[in-house]
Amino acid sequence: MRFVEYHPKAPEDANKLLDHYDLISPELGDAFWSELLSGIERARQEPEHHHFDATGLRRGNLKRFPVHFLFRVREESIRVTAIRHNRQKPSFGSKRE
């Protein structure tokens, strides 16, 4: 069974997005957080069901929010390297290991 690990900057990425949605509405922030965690859990369970993006990393898209996360598959884990808005520069977070 794989576990999830995070690049040190990935939680910062998530918190910036969470702060944005919390400012709009705490309920929206909760919904964002829940969907993000569910998406990462799906990636942990079935990483091969996620497509590669242009950087060569796998990408998990959120359904309700214009946000996605990038991750690498390792032997015993997935490593979430970036969590970003769909309109952020495609290179954002792509060089993180």
C-alpha positions as a Markdown table, in Angstrom:
| # | Residue | x | y | z |
|---|---|---|---|---|
| 1 | Met | 0.0 | 0.0 | 0.0 |
| 2 | Arg | 1.3 | 3.4 | -1.0 |
| 3 | Phe | 1.4 | 6.4 | 1.4 |
| 4 | Val | 1.4 | 10.1 | 0.6 |
| 5 | Glu | 4.3 | 12.4 | 1.1 |
| 6 | Tyr | 4.4 | 16.1 | 0.3 |
| 7 | His | 7.1 | 18.4 | -1.0 |
| 8 | Pro | 7.7 | 21.1 | 1.7 |
| 9 | Lys | 6.0 | 23.8 | -0.4 |
| 10 | Ala | 2.9 | 21.8 | -1.3 |
| 11 | Pro | 1.1 | 22.6 | 2.0 |
| 12 | Glu | 1.9 | 26.3 | 1.4 |
| 13 | Asp | 0.2 | 26.0 | -2.0 |
| 14 | Ala | -2.8 | 24.3 | -0.4 |
| 15 | Asn | -3.1 | 26.8 | 2.4 |
| 16 | Lys | -3.0 | 29.8 | 0.0 |
| 17 | Leu | -5.9 | 28.3 | -2.0 |
| 18 | Leu | -7.8 | 27.4 | 1.2 |
| 19 | Asp | -7.4 | 30.9 | 2.5 |
| 20 | His | -8.8 | 32.3 | -0.7 |
| 21 | Tyr | -11.9 | 30.0 | -0.6 |
| 22 | Asp | -12.3 | 30.6 | 3.2 |
| 23 | Leu | -12.5 | 34.3 | 2.6 |
| 24 | Ile | -15.4 | 33.8 | 0.2 |
| 25 | Ser | -17.2 | 31.4 | 2.6 |
| 26 | Pro | -16.0 | 29.0 | 5.3 |
| 27 | Glu | -18.3 | 26.4 | 3.8 |
| 28 | Leu | -16.6 | 26.8 | 0.4 |
| 29 | Gly | -13.2 | 26.5 | 2.1 |
| 30 | Asp | -14.4 | 23.2 | 3.8 |
| 31 | Ala | -15.7 | 21.9 | 0.4 |
| 32 | Phe | -12.4 | 22.8 | -1.2 |
| 33 | Trp | -10.3 | 21.1 | 1.5 |
| 34 | Ser | -12.5 | 18.0 | 1.4 |
| 35 | Glu | -12.3 | 17.6 | -2.4 |
| 36 | Leu | -8.5 | 18.2 | -2.3 |
| 37 | Leu | -8.0 | 15.5 | 0.3 |
| 38 | Ser | -10.3 | 13.1 | -1.6 |
| 39 | Gly | -8.5 | 13.7 | -4.8 |
| 40 | Ile | -5.1 | 13.0 | -3.2 |
| 41 | Glu | -6.5 | 9.8 | -1.7 |
| 42 | Arg | -7.7 | 8.7 | -5.1 |
| 43 | Ala | -4.3 | 9.3 | -6.5 |
| 44 | Arg | -2.7 | 7.3 | -3.7 |
| 45 | Gln | -5.0 | 4.4 | -4.4 |
| 46 | Glu | -4.9 | 4.5 | -8.2 |
| 47 | Pro | -2.0 | 6.7 | -9.5 |
| 48 | Glu | -2.1 | 5.1 | -12.9 |
| 49 | His | -5.6 | 6.5 | -13.5 |
| 50 | His | -4.1 | 10.0 | -13.6 |
| 51 | His | -2.7 | 11.4 | -16.8 |
| 52 | Phe | 0.7 | 12.9 | -17.3 |
| 53 | Asp | 0.8 | 16.6 | -17.9 |
| 54 | Ala | 3.3 | 18.5 | -20.1 |
| 55 | Thr | 6.0 | 18.4 | -17.4 |
| 56 | Gly | 6.0 | 14.6 | -17.1 |
| 57 | Leu | 4.3 | 14.6 | -13.7 |
| 58 | Arg | 0.9 | 13.0 | -13.1 |
| 59 | Arg | -1.9 | 15.4 | -12.6 |
| 60 | Gly | -5.0 | 15.1 | -10.4 |
| 61 | Asn | -7.9 | 17.5 | -11.2 |
| 62 | Leu | -10.5 | 18.7 | -8.8 |
| 63 | Lys | -14.0 | 18.6 | -10.2 |
| 64 | Arg | -15.7 | 21.5 | -8.5 |
| 65 | Phe | -12.7 | 23.9 | -8.2 |
| 66 | Pro | -10.3 | 25.1 | -10.9 |
| 67 | Val | -7.4 | 23.5 | -9.1 |
| 68 | His | -5.1 | 20.5 | -9.7 |
| 69 | Phe | -2.2 | 18.9 | -8.0 |
| 70 | Leu | 1.0 | 17.4 | -9.5 |
| 71 | Phe | 2.5 | 14.2 | -8.1 |
| 72 | Arg | 5.2 | 11.6 | -8.7 |
| 73 | Val | 4.7 | 7.9 | -8.2 |
| 74 | Arg | 7.4 | 6.2 | -6.2 |
| 75 | Glu | 7.8 | 2.6 | -5.2 |
| 76 | Glu | 6.0 | 2.9 | -1.9 |
| 77 | Ser | 4.5 | 6.4 | -2.1 |
| 78 | Ile | 3.1 | 9.2 | -4.2 |
| 79 | Arg | 4.8 | 12.6 | -3.6 |
| 80 | Val | 2.6 | 15.6 | -4.1 |
| 81 | Thr | 4.9 | 18.3 | -5.5 |
| 82 | Ala | 2.5 | 21.2 | -6.2 |
| 83 | Ile | -1.1 | 22.3 | -5.8 |
| 84 | Arg | -2.1 | 25.0 | -8.1 |
| 85 | His | -4.8 | 26.9 | -9.8 |
| 86 | Asn | -5.5 | 25.8 | -13.4 |
| 87 | Arg | -4.5 | 29.2 | -14.7 |
| 88 | Gln | -1.2 | 29.3 | -13.0 |
| 89 | Lys | 1.9 | 29.2 | -15.1 |
| 90 | Pro | 2.4 | 25.6 | -16.3 |
| 91 | Ser | 5.9 | 25.6 | -14.9 |
| 92 | Phe | 4.8 | 26.5 | -11.3 |
| 93 | Gly | 6.0 | 23.7 | -9.1 |
| 94 | Ser | 7.1 | 21.4 | -12.0 |
| 95 | Lys | 10.8 | 21.4 | -11.0 |
| 96 | Arg | 10.2 | 20.4 | -7.4 |
| 97 | Glu | 11.4 | 17.0 | -6.4 |
